[in-house]
Amino acid sequence: MTADPLFYKIFKDIPELFFELIDKPHHSKSAYQYSAPEVKQQGFRLDGLLSTRPGYSFDPIYFIEAQAYKDKNFYKSFFGKIILYLTQYDPTNEEWYAIVIYDKRSSEGRFPPYLKIFLPALRRFYLDELGKTPNQSLGVGIMRLVVEKKRKNQTGEFARQLIKQTKSEVSNAVLQEKVLEFIQTVVMDKFPNLSMEELEVMLELESLRKSKVYLQGKEEGREEGREEGREEGALGIKLKTIPKLLKLGLSIEQIAESLELDVETVRKNAAV
């Protein structure tokens, strides 16, 4: 679907909204990392994967697809890629779930009866139906904004409602800034000819940009980015060390213990 990049920006940058959608808001984003890994033997690529970071293998893996058109081969392809991924990467997690986010129920094709063994792991969400429920969640509202086709004035009104909801419900300044900026990104993607001045008028952004919370979010966001950069740098050094330790004769298990990484991570990076 054309909205895929926006959906996957949510999964990568604002996973809190994804966990809210699947009713798992207690999941910590620090436990997960987003990717779109290639299943090399067949040349397949998974559209979205939230896999756990080292030390969090007790949490489930989430395979994610956003679908806005009917494809009779969708489920065969989706579960085929999942099984190939599990075979190739051999994760240590005990659970995994297949998450499909449809724009509407009519976009779903027939589920093959021979795949019913996978039904316990399948979670399907229909944004048009979720949007009709009272007190619609912020996550559902933002995903609806991505897929719904509305006129400019209707989109502006909907986006302003979501901005107001974000300001009232999201207390974390860093997360609030990410959500507000994503709403702007979606509107700009829908109406690429809008000037910045027109966007500010449509979304009433000027007062928002001067608010204390917005300014605080920018500062905290910069600090969080610096901290994440330090953590990613330390992990990168560890990963580059793995092949050298292998050459010295250490086993996968010994390297994992020495570098404080899980065995799966060491195995995947052993040939780097």
C-alpha positions in Angstrom: 0.0 0.0 0.0 1.2 3.5 -0.7 0.9 4.4 3.1 3.4 1.7 4.0 6.4 4.0 4.7 4.2 6.0 7.1 3.0 2.9 8.9 6.5 1.6 9.3 7.7 5.0 10.6 5.2 4.5 13.4 6.5 1.0 14.1 10.1 2.2 14.0 9.9 5.6 15.7 6.7 5.5 17.8 6.2 1.8 18.7 4.2 3.0 21.7 1.2 3.5 19.3 1.6 0.0 17.8 1.6 -1.6 21.3 -1.5 0.5 22.2 -3.3 -0.8 19.1 -2.7 -4.4 20.0 -3.6 -3.7 23.6 -0.1 -4.3 25.0 0.7 -0.8 26.2 2.9 -2.1 29.0 5.5 -3.3 26.5 8.7 -1.3 26.9 10.0 0.1 23.6 13.5 -0.4 24.9 13.0 -4.1 24.6 12.4 -4.0 20.9 14.1 -3.0 17.7 12.4 -2.5 14.3 13.7 -3.9 11.0 12.7 -5.3 7.7 15.0 -8.3 7.3 15.6 -10.2 4.1 15.0 -14.0 4.0 18.0 -14.5 1.8 17.5 -18.0 0.4 14.2 -17.0 -1.3 14.9 -13.2 -1.8 11.8 -12.4 0.4 11.7 -9.4 2.6 9.5 -9.0 5.7 7.7 -5.6 5.6 7.9 -5.1 9.4 9.4 -6.9 12.3 9.6 -5.9 16.0 12.2 -8.3 17.4 13.5 -8.2 20.9 16.9 -6.8 21.9 19.5 -8.9 23.8 18.2 -9.9 27.2 14.4 -9.6 26.3 13.9 -13.0 24.6 11.1 -13.7 27.1 8.9 -11.2 25.1 7.2 -12.1 21.8 8.3 -11.2 18.3 5.8 -9.2 16.2 5.6 -9.7 12.4 3.7 -6.7 11.0 1.9 -6.0 7.7 -0.3 -3.0 6.7 -2.7 -4.0 4.0 -5.1 -1.7 2.0 -6.1 -3.9 -1.0 -7.3 -7.5 -1.5 -4.7 -10.0 -2.3 -5.7 -13.7 -2.6 -2.2 -14.8 -1.9 -1.6 -12.5 1.0 -1.8 -15.0 3.9 0.2 -17.7 2.0 3.0 -15.2 1.4 2.9 -13.6 4.9 3.1 -16.9 6.8 5.6 -18.3 4.3 8.0 -15.4 5.0 7.5 -15.8 8.7 8.4 -19.5 8.7 11.4 -18.9 6.5 12.5 -16.2 8.9 12.1 -18.4 11.9 14.0 -21.2 10.1 16.9 -18.9 9.0 17.4 -16.7 12.1 16.3 -19.3 14.8 15.3 -16.7 17.4 15.1 -17.8 21.1 11.7 -16.2 21.7 9.0 -18.6 22.8 6.2 -16.7 21.2 5.5 -14.8 18.0 2.5 -13.0 16.6 1.4 -12.1 13.0 -0.2 -8.6 13.1 -2.2 -7.4 10.0 -3.5 -3.9 10.0 -6.3 -3.5 7.3 -7.7 -0.1 6.3 -11.1 -1.8 6.1 -12.5 -5.4 6.3 -13.2 -5.6 2.6 -9.4 -5.4 1.9 -9.0 -8.8 3.5 -8.9 -11.8 1.2 -10.0 -15.4 2.0 -8.0 -17.1 4.8 -6.8 -20.5 3.5 -8.2 -23.3 5.7 -4.9 -25.3 5.5 -3.3 -22.4 7.4 -5.7 -22.5 10.3 -3.0 -23.9 12.5 -1.6 -20.4 12.6 -4.8 -18.7 13.7 -3.8 -18.5 17.4 -0.9 -16.4 16.4 -2.8 -14.1 14.0 -4.2 -10.7 15.1 -6.2 -8.7 12.6 -7.2 -5.0 13.0 -9.7 -3.1 10.8 -9.1 0.6 11.2 -12.5 1.7 9.8 -14.3 -0.4 12.5 -12.0 0.6 15.3 -12.6 4.3 14.4 -16.3 3.9 15.2 -15.8 2.9 18.8 -16.4 5.5 21.5 -13.3 7.2 22.9 -11.1 6.2 20.0 -7.5 5.6 21.1 -4.8 7.9 19.9 -2.9 5.1 18.1 -6.0 4.1 16.1 -6.7 7.7 15.3 -3.3 8.3 13.9 -3.3 5.1 11.8 -6.7 6.1 10.4 -5.2 9.5 9.5 -2.6 7.6 7.4 -5.1 5.5 5.4 -8.3 7.6 5.1 -8.9 9.7 2.0 -10.5 13.0 3.0 -10.7 16.5 1.6 -8.2 19.0 2.9 -10.6 20.7 5.3 -11.8 17.3 6.7 -8.2 16.1 7.1 -7.2 19.3 8.8 -10.1 19.0 11.3 -9.2 15.4 12.0 -5.5 16.2 12.4 -6.3 19.1 14.8 -8.4 16.7 16.9 -5.5 14.3 17.1 -3.1 17.1 18.0 -5.5 18.1 20.9 -5.7 14.4 22.0 -2.0 14.1 21.9 -1.5 17.1 24.1 -4.0 15.9 26.6 -3.1 12.2 26.8 0.7 12.1 26.2 2.5 13.4 29.2 6.0 12.4 28.1 7.4 15.4 26.4 9.7 13.5 24.0 7.0 11.1 22.9 4.5 14.0 22.5 6.9 15.8 20.2 7.4 12.6 18.1 3.7 12.1 17.7 3.0 15.7 16.9 5.7 15.7 14.2 4.4 12.5 12.8 0.9 14.0 12.4 2.4 16.9 10.5 4.4 14.4 8.3 1.2 12.5 7.4 -0.7 15.7 6.4 2.3 16.9 4.3 2.4 13.5 2.6 -1.3 13.7 1.7 -1.0 17.3 0.5 2.5 17.8 -0.8 1.7 21.1 -2.4 1.0 22.7 1.0 3.4 25.5 1.9 4.7 25.6 5.5 2.6 28.6 6.2 -0.5 26.8 4.9 0.3 23.8 7.1 0.7 25.9 10.2 -2.7 27.6 9.5 -4.4 24.2 8.9 -3.0 22.6 12.0 -2.8 25.7 14.2 0.8 25.0 14.8 2.2 28.4 15.7 0.8 28.4 19.2 1.9 24.8 19.6 5.5 25.5 18.6 5.7 28.2 21.3 4.3 26.0 24.1 6.5 25.0 27.0 5.9 21.3 26.4 6.9 21.5 22.8 10.1 23.3 23.6 10.9 20.9 26.5 10.3 18.0 24.2 12.8 19.3 21.7 15.5 19.5 24.4 14.7 16.1 25.9 14.6 14.6 22.4 18.1 15.9 21.7 19.3 14.4 25.0 17.6 11.1 24.3 19.1 11.0 20.9 22.6 11.5 22.3 22.0 8.7 24.8 20.7 6.3 22.2 23.6 7.1 20.0 26.0 6.2 22.8 24.2 2.9 23.4 24.1 2.0 19.7 27.8 2.8 19.5 28.7 0.5 22.4 26.7 -2.3 20.8 28.3 -1.8 17.4 31.8 -2.2 19.0 30.7 -5.4 20.6 29.4 -6.8 17.3 32.6 -5.9 15.5 34.5 -7.8 18.2 32.7 -11.1 17.7 34.6 -12.4 14.5 37.9 -11.5 16.2 37.1 -13.5 19.3 36.0 -16.4 17.1 39.4 -16.4 15.4 41.0 -16.6 18.9 39.1 -19.9 19.4 36.3 -18.8 21.7 33.0 -20.5 21.4 29.7 -18.7 20.6 28.6 -19.3 24.2 31.8 -17.9 25.7 31.6 -14.8 23.5 28.0 -14.2 24.5 28.9 -14.4 28.2 32.0 -12.2 27.8 30.2 -9.5 25.8 27.0 -9.7 27.8 25.0 -10.6 24.6 22.5 -13.4 24.0 23.7 -16.4 22.0 21.4 -15.6 19.0 22.9 -12.2 18.5 26.4 -13.6 18.6 25.5 -16.3 16.1 23.9 -13.8 13.7 27.0 -11.6 13.7 29.6 -14.3 13.7 30.3 -14.0 10.0 30.4 -10.2 9.9 
